[in-house]
Amino acid sequence: MSGLFANLNTSATALKAFERSLEIAQNNVANASTAGYAKQLPTLDALPFSPMTGLPGGVRAGDPLSTRDEYLEQAVRYQTSVLSNFQTQARALSGIEPIFDVTGQTGIVAALNSVFQSFSAWSANPDSAAARQDVLSKAQDVGASFQQAAAVLSGVTSNINNKIDTTVDQINSLAAQVRDYNLKQSQGTGGDAGLDAHLHDTLETLSGLASVTARFEDDGSVTLLLGGQTPLVIGARQYALASGYFNSSTPVNPNAPPAVHILDASGQDVTDQVSGGMLGGLLTVRDSVLPSLQGDGQQAGALNIIAKQVADRVNQLLASGKDPAGNAGLPLFTYDASSAANTARSLAINPNVTADTLAALDPGPPQVVNGIAMALAGLGDSHAPADTIGGKSILEFLNAQTQIVGQQVADATAGQTIAQQSVAQAKAVRTQVSGVSLDEEAVRIMELQRGYQAISKMISVINGLTDTLISMVS
């Protein structure tokens, strides 16, 4: 009689094990599309079997086994960080590229080509009122073009500043979620597949924002580091980041846009540790690309350098000539000379200049009636030392900047394409290992169902035998 009861108990334990396995399979199916979820596998632990000592054997449900592979998770996070970095750069640079139109149909390139052509037409007919008026009109277009380009760069800068602030806030918010996960782990309530899925989804989202390293500790907590160095979360403590806008040294150019800095919880500058994700892409454009074009506290920027060279040389040539009345020529352009970073945004035509005061005559010797106009017409391509920028003519220097911006856009776009393929590949490998296959779960459920039915049949048989034995005893 005791043997039947022992077998009945063994069968009941096995039945519970199959029930638990079915629950795990059903949970996998329900969470097949849940972000961050890793497939769980049921485990069966063998019970001791020794008839001589009364141990009946059997199985019982063990803790479910997660198929998550942290190496694969890390690979996905890394590739996601790289992709987000390139995507961010490509989007930001796309707003800059139209300023330097490689076709020469719009922007500064078109404006400068037009003004040099108007100088050429004026040199062919220096006494023409229409040619003189056209020079003024095209010069005004040059000033407007530089001002518009400076305004575009300023707008891009402001937009990126806002995005940097928002991204830092998002990083802090997601880091707080990781800290909350650690708190639950310390309270013994962290061993949950859903909580684990939320953690890894949070980590993947974080990797799209910055280069973040997640280290899993022996106590189950996660240590979160920016760039592998600066702590964001350690145990139950969070260390928030902040964004700051200031110059590290005394600026040479007043009123220029200050540099952006990422500060840790103690106020230390950790900008150089941000190399990936959206934040890394934003910083690359904000603290590298934009200053090279619009200038900052320490450099004038290519846009201002071109504007200054054009204005200074045109003004110098006109000042050395004579107008039709025999007076010295007036400068054609004006700009704010108080800061090298303000030239482009302040470039404008001299309000005192009229068509009659344009000086085409070169007093020589020898005197050339259209000498100044001819010099202005060839200014864009001139390689005379006074006309060049870094050994290049004005138009060559401008074209070089156009090519640099175009190459930066091309590199970001190409990097984005390659990174997209890498992310897809990394996720595909992860899915093969820890993704939920509905077909596989369906087969497992059918197998468990048959096992469940077999155990139920066993219990039914034991129950019948027990009834028979009770009847015989009675």
C-alpha positions in Angstrom: 0.0 0.0 0.0 2.8 2.4 0.8 4.4 1.7 -2.6 1.2 2.8 -4.3 1.1 6.1 -2.3 4.8 6.7 -3.1 4.1 6.2 -6.8 1.1 8.4 -6.6 3.2 11.2 -5.0 5.9 10.7 -7.6 3.3 11.0 -10.4 1.8 14.1 -8.9 5.2 15.8 -8.6 5.9 14.9 -12.3 2.5 16.3 -13.2 3.4 19.7 -11.5 6.7 19.6 -13.4 4.9 19.3 -16.7 2.5 22.0 -15.7 5.4 24.3 -15.0 7.0 23.5 -18.4 3.7 24.3 -20.1 3.6 27.6 -18.3 7.1 28.5 -19.5 6.2 27.6 -23.1 3.1 29.6 -23.0 5.1 32.6 -21.5 7.5 32.3 -24.4 4.7 32.5 -27.0 3.0 35.4 -25.2 6.3 37.4 -25.2 7.6 36.4 -28.6 7.4 40.1 -29.7 8.3 41.7 -26.4 11.4 43.9 -26.7 14.4 42.5 -24.8 12.8 39.1 -24.1 15.0 36.0 -24.2 13.5 32.5 -24.6 13.2 30.5 -21.4 13.8 26.7 -21.4 12.1 24.4 -18.8 14.3 22.2 -16.7 13.5 18.9 -15.0 15.5 17.8 -11.9 15.8 14.1 -11.2 14.8 13.0 -7.7 16.9 10.3 -5.8 16.0 6.7 -6.7 16.8 4.0 -4.2 14.1 1.3 -3.6 16.1 -0.2 -0.8 15.8 3.0 1.2 12.4 4.0 0.0 13.4 6.7 -2.4 10.9 6.4 -5.4 12.8 8.7 -7.8 10.9 10.8 -10.4 11.3 14.4 -11.5 10.4 17.8 -10.4 10.4 21.3 -12.0 13.7 23.2 -11.8 14.3 26.9 -12.3 13.8 27.9 -16.0 16.9 28.4 -18.0 17.4 31.6 -19.9 18.9 31.4 -23.4 20.3 34.9 -23.2 23.9 35.3 -24.3 25.5 38.4 -22.9 28.2 38.4 -25.6 25.6 38.6 -28.3 23.8 41.3 -26.4 27.0 43.3 -26.1 27.6 42.9 -29.9 24.1 44.2 -30.6 24.6 47.1 -28.3 27.9 48.0 -29.8 26.6 47.9 -33.4 23.5 49.9 -32.3 25.8 52.6 -30.9 27.8 52.8 -34.1 24.7 53.0 -36.2 23.1 55.7 -34.1 26.4 57.7 -34.3 26.5 57.7 -38.1 22.7 58.3 -38.4 23.0 61.4 -36.2 26.0 62.8 -38.1 24.2 62.2 -41.5 21.1 64.0 -40.3 23.0 67.0 -38.9 25.3 67.3 -41.9 22.4 67.2 -44.3 21.4 70.6 -42.9 24.9 72.1 -43.6 25.5 70.7 -47.1 23.2 73.1 -49.0 25.3 76.0 -47.9 28.2 74.7 -50.1 26.3 73.6 -53.2 28.8 71.5 -55.2 26.8 72.3 -58.4 27.5 76.1 -57.9 23.8 76.9 -58.6 23.0 78.2 -55.2 24.6 79.4 -52.0 27.9 81.1 -51.5 29.5 79.5 -54.6 26.8 80.9 -56.9 26.9 84.3 -55.3 30.7 84.7 -55.6 30.7 83.4 -59.2 28.0 86.0 -60.0 29.9 88.9 -58.5 33.1 88.0 -60.3 31.2 87.8 -63.5 29.7 91.2 -62.8 33.2 92.6 -62.3 34.2 91.1 -65.6 31.3 92.7 -67.4 32.1 96.0 -65.8 35.8 95.8 -66.9 34.6 95.3 -70.5 32.6 98.5 -70.2 33.8 100.6 -67.2 31.6 103.6 -68.0 28.3 101.6 -68.2 25.9 102.6 -65.5 24.0 99.3 -65.9 27.3 97.3 -65.4 28.1 99.4 -62.3 24.6 98.9 -60.9 24.9 95.2 -61.5 28.1 95.1 -59.5 26.3 96.6 -56.6 23.4 94.2 -56.9 25.7 91.2 -57.1 27.8 92.5 -54.2 24.6 92.8 -52.1 23.8 89.2 -53.0 27.2 88.1 -51.7 26.6 89.8 -48.4 23.1 88.2 -48.1 24.5 84.8 -49.0 27.2 84.9 -46.3 24.6 86.1 -43.8 22.2 83.4 -44.7 24.9 80.7 -44.5 25.9 82.0 -41.0 22.3 82.0 -39.9 21.9 78.4 -41.1 25.0 77.3 -39.2 23.8 79.2 -36.1 20.4 77.4 -36.4 22.0 74.0 -36.8 24.2 74.8 -33.7 21.1 75.8 -31.6 19.2 72.7 -32.7 22.1 70.4 -31.9 22.5 72.1 -28.5 18.8 71.3 -27.7 19.3 67.7 -28.9 22.4 67.3 -26.7 20.5 68.5 -23.6 17.6 66.2 -24.4 19.9 63.2 -25.0 21.7 63.7 -21.7 18.3 63.8 -19.9 17.3 60.6 -21.7 20.5 58.9 -20.6 19.9 59.9 -17.0 16.3 58.7 -17.2 17.3 55.3 -18.6 20.1 55.0 -16.0 17.6 55.5 -13.3 15.7 52.5 -14.6 18.8 50.4 -14.4 19.3 51.7 -10.8 15.7 50.6 -10.0 16.5 47.1 -11.4 19.5 46.9 -9.1 17.3 47.8 -6.1 14.8 45.0 -6.9 17.8 42.6 -7.2 19.0 43.6 -3.8 15.5 43.1 -2.4 15.3 39.6 -3.9 12.6 40.5 -6.4 14.7 40.7 -9.5 14.7 37.1 -10.8 11.9 37.7 -13.3 12.0 37.1 -17.1 9.9 40.2 -17.7 12.2 42.4 -15.5 15.2 41.0 -17.3 13.6 41.7 -20.7 13.0 45.3 -19.6 16.6 45.7 -18.4 18.1 44.5 -21.7 15.7 46.6 -23.7 16.8 49.6 -21.6 20.4 48.8 -22.2 19.9 48.6 -25.9 18.1 51.9 -26.0 20.9 53.4 -23.9 23.5 52.1 -26.4 21.7 54.1 -29.1 22.3 57.3 -27.1 25.9 56.9 -26.0 28.8 54.5 -25.7 27.7 52.7 -22.5 29.2 49.6 -21.0 27.1 47.3 -18.8 28.9 45.0 -16.4 26.9 42.3 -14.6 28.0 41.7 -11.0 28.0 38.6 -8.9 25.1 39.9 -6.8 22.9 40.3 -9.9 23.2 44.1 -10.1 24.4 46.0 -13.2 27.2 48.5 -13.2 26.8 51.1 -15.9 29.8 53.0 -17.3 30.0 55.8 -19.9 32.8 54.9 -22.3 33.9 52.1 -20.0 35.2 54.6 -17.4 32.7 57.1 -16.0 30.1 55.5 -13.7 26.5 56.1 -14.4 25.0 53.4 -12.1 26.8 51.4 -9.4 24.5 49.2 -7.3 21.7 51.4 -5.9 23.4 54.7 -6.7 23.1 56.7 -9.9 25.6 59.3 -11.1 23.8 61.8 -13.4 25.5 63.5 -16.4 25.1 67.1 -17.4 25.8 69.3 -20.4 27.7 72.5 -20.2 28.5 75.3 -22.7 31.8 77.1 -22.1 35.3 77.7 -23.4 38.1 75.9 -21.7 40.4 78.8 -22.2 40.1 82.6 -22.8 38.5 83.0 -26.2 40.3 84.9 -28.9 37.1 85.6 -30.7 34.5 87.2 -28.5 30.8 86.3 -29.0 31.7 83.1 -30.8 29.7 79.9 -29.9 31.2 78.2 -26.9 32.2 74.5 -26.9 29.9 71.8 -25.5 31.1 69.7 -22.6 29.6 66.6 -21.0 30.2 66.6 -17.2 30.0 63.7 -14.8 28.3 63.8 -11.4 31.3 65.6 -9.8 31.5 68.2 -12.6 34.5 66.7 -14.3 34.7 67.0 -18.1 34.2 63.6 -19.7 33.4 64.7 -23.2 36.3 62.6 -24.6 34.7 59.4 -23.3 31.6 59.9 -25.5 32.5 58.2 -28.7 29.4 56.5 -29.9 25.6 56.7 -30.0 23.5 59.8 -30.8 25.4 61.9 -28.2 28.7 61.0 -29.8 27.4 61.9 -33.3 26.0 65.2 -32.0 29.3 66.1 -30.3 31.3 65.3 -33.5 29.3 67.8 -35.5 28.9 70.4 -32.8 32.5 70.6 -31.5 34.4 69.6 -34.7 32.5 70.2 -38.0 30.6 73.4 -37.1 33.6 75.3 -35.5 35.7 74.6 -38.6 33.0 76.4 -40.6 31.5 79.1 -38.4 34.4 79.5 -36.0 34.6 79.4 -32.2 36.5 81.0 -29.4 39.9 80.0 -30.9 39.4 79.8 -34.7 37.7 82.0 -37.3 36.1 79.3 -39.3 36.3 78.8 -43.1 33.1 80.8 -43.8 34.5 83.8 -42.0 37.9 83.4 -43.6 36.4 83.5 -47.1 34.1 86.4 -46.3 37.0 88.4 -44.9 39.4 87.7 -47.7 36.7 88.6 -50.3 35.7 91.8 -48.5 39.3 92.9 -47.7 40.7 92.4 -51.2 37.8 94.0 -53.0 37.9 97.0 -50.7 41.7 97.3 -51.0 41.6 97.2 -54.8 38.8 99.7 -55.0 40.5 102.0 -52.5 43.6 102.0 -54.8 41.6 103.1 -57.8 39.8 106.3 -59.0 36.1 106.8 -59.7 34.8 108.7 -62.8 35.1 112.0 -60.8 38.8 111.3 -60.0 38.1 110.6 -56.3 39.7 107.6 -54.4 37.4 104.6 -54.5 35.2 103.7 -51.5 35.2 100.2 -49.9 32.4 98.0 -51.3 31.9 95.8 -48.2 31.6 96.3 -44.5 31.7 93.8 -41.6 32.1 93.6 -37.8 35.8 93.4 -37.3 35.6 93.0 -33.5 35.6 89.2 -33.8 36.9 87.0 -36.5 33.9 84.7 -36.0 31.4 87.5 -36.8 32.6 88.4 -40.3 30.2 86.3 -42.4 27.1 87.1 -40.3 27.8 90.8 -40.5 29.0 91.1 -44.1 27.1 93.7 -46.1 27.4 96.3 -48.8 28.7 99.7 -47.8 25.7 102.1 -47.6 27.9 105.0 -48.8 28.7 103.3 -52.1 26.8 104.2 -55.2 27.3 103.2 -58.8 29.0 106.5 -59.5 31.6 106.0 -56.8 32.9 102.6 -58.0 36.5 103.0 -58.9 37.4 101.2 -62.1 40.5 103.3 -63.1 43.9 102.1 -62.0 46.0 105.3 -61.7 49.2 103.4 -62.4 51.6 104.2 -63.6 50.7 103.4 -66.3 47.1 104.5 -65.9 44.6 101.9 -67.0 41.0 103.0 -67.3 39.6 99.6 -66.4 42.6 98.2 -64.4 40.8 97.9 -61.1 37.8 96.3 -62.6 40.0 93.8 -64.4 41.8 92.9 -61.2 38.5 92.4 -59.5 37.3 90.2 -62.3 40.2 87.8 -61.8 40.3 87.9 -58.1 38.5 84.6 -57.6 41.1 82.6 -59.5 44.1 84.8 -58.6 47.2 83.1 -57.1 48.9 86.3 -56.2 50.0 86.0 -52.5 47.7 88.8 -51.4 44.7 87.2 -53.0 45.1 83.6 -51.8 44.0 81.7 -48.6 46.6 79.2 -47.5 48.1 79.2 -51.0 44.8 78.6 -52.7 42.8 81.1 -54.7 39.5 82.2 -53.2 37.4 79.9 -55.3 39.8 77.0 -54.9 39.6 77.4 -51.1 35.8 77.6 -51.3 35.6 74.5 -53.5 37.9 72.7 -51.1 35.5 73.4 -48.2 32.6 72.2 -50.4 34.4 68.9 -51.0 35.2 68.5 -47.3 31.6 68.9 -46.3 30.5 66.6 -49.1 33.0 64.0 -48.1 31.8 64.2 -44.5 28.2 63.6 -45.6 29.3 60.7 -47.8 31.4 59.1 -45.0 28.4 59.4 -42.6 26.0 58.0 -45.1 28.4 55.1 -46.0 29.0 54.4 -42.3 25.3 54.3 -41.7 24.7 51.8 -44.5 27.5 49.5 -43.2 26.3 49.8 -39.6 22.7 49.0 -40.6 23.9 45.7 -42.1 26.1 45.0 -39.0 23.1 45.6 -36.6 20.9 43.4 -38.7 23.5 40.6 -38.6 24.1 40.9 -34.9 20.4 40.8 -34.1 19.9 37.8 -36.4 22.5 35.8 -34.6 21.0 36.8 -31.2 17.5 35.7 -32.5 18.9 32.3 -33.5 20.1 31.8 -29.9 17.6 33.5 -27.7 14.6 34.4 -29.9 11.3 32.7 -29.6 10.3 30.4 -32.4 6.5 29.8 -32.5 6.9 26.6 -34.4 9.4 25.3 -31.8 7.2 26.2 -28.9 4.2 24.5 -30.6 6.2 21.3 -30.9 7.3 21.6 -27.3 3.7 22.2 -26.1 2.5 19.1 -28.0 5.3 17.0 -26.4 4.5 18.3 -22.9 0.8 17.7 -23.5 1.5 14.0 -24.3 3.7 13.7 -21.2 0.9 15.4 -19.2 -1.6 12.9 -20.5 0.7 9.9 -19.8 1.2 11.0 -16.2 -2.6 11.6 -15.8 -3.2 8.1 -17.1 -0.6 6.8 -14.6 -2.4 8.5 -11.7 -5.7 7.1 -12.9 -4.3 3.6 -12.9 -2.8 4.0 -9.5 -6.1 5.4 -8.2 -7.9 2.3 -9.6 -5.4 -0.1 -8.0 -5.8 1.8 -4.7 -9.6 1.4 -4.8 -9.2 -2.3 -5.6 -6.8 -2.8 -2.6 -9.2 -0.9 -0.3 -12.1 -3.1 -1.4 -10.0 -6.3 -0.9 -9.1 -5.2 2.6 -12.7 -4.4 3.5 
